[in-house]
Amino acid sequence: MWLARARAPLPERRPPPWRIRRALPPPPYSERVLLPVNATLGVALAVLLAAAVAAAALARLGHARAVALAGLRAALQLAAVSYLIGWVVRSVPWLLCFLVLMFTVAVRTAGRRLTPNRTWWWAAAPLAAGVVPVVGALVLTGLVPPRGITLIPVAGILIGGALTATVLGGRRALDELETRHGEVEAGLALGLLDREARMEVARPAASDALLPGLDQTRTVGLVTLPGAFVGMLLGGASPVQAGAVQMFVLVALLAVQAAAVAVVLELVARGRLHRVPLAAAEGE
């Protein structure tokens, strides 16, 4: 009997708790690299925002208050979106409502940057001309599945790019027409139509709105590593997959921004989008 007891398997010994913790696999790469959401991050954001406001105030750039409000708005909006995104991506109606909200806010922002009168709503045309065909083509071809988790980021990137191009192109065109109004009058005196005279003055200035996108595309991988590329890498994708996604985003942005600038330039040349006070325009 004592021999049988001697041959019986010994009870399994569990290692101490500290050894168990050491034996656990390391956290994913994204969790070890991404910024930790803690008090330190909050303090760093507050310090950076205060530095931006101070720099704008000391240099008398005229946007110190706008910088502070933009930072606070971004924090509140991202907090709300982070809380609601879980429901939005699971329901098609809520997904469509969220996309419409994104587009509406972009139209309002771009329009108010261009003009204070009621012609601001024409900013919807360049945004729609750039975003709707590209997003529709991507969904129809299956490159972007019609799911919230993929459609919202892609649509957001493209709407943001169209917003930037519309504001830059429209503002440059309107500013140029105000500064070089005499050249427009000279063109009319030579027999040019109003649209043609405006187009000759506004086109070179409006085309500069494409330069940020062009420079980003030309220098990608050498000077800048855009967010889509870095996000894919942190999410566990291979460098090849991350590069393909980033290339797709850059080319789509070029198409969206080119269409947006072309349409906003046409609206300015035709006088649909202008800065003339509403009362003066009606008096004419």
Secondary structure, DSSP 8 states (H G I E B T S, - for coil): -HHHHHHS--------HHHHHHHS----HHHHHS---SHHHHHHHHHHHHHHHHHHHHTT-S-HHHHHHHHHHHHHHHHHHHHHHHHHTT-HHHHHHHHHHHHHHHHHHHHHHH-SSGGGGGGHHHHHHHHHHHHHHHHHTTSS-SSHHHHHHHHHHHHHHHHHHHHHHHHHHHHHHHHTHHHHHHHHHTT--HHHHHHHHHHHHHHGGGHHHHHHHHHBTTTB--HHHHHHHHTT--HHHHHHHHHHHHHHHHHHHHHHHHHHHHHHHTTSS--S-HHHHHH-
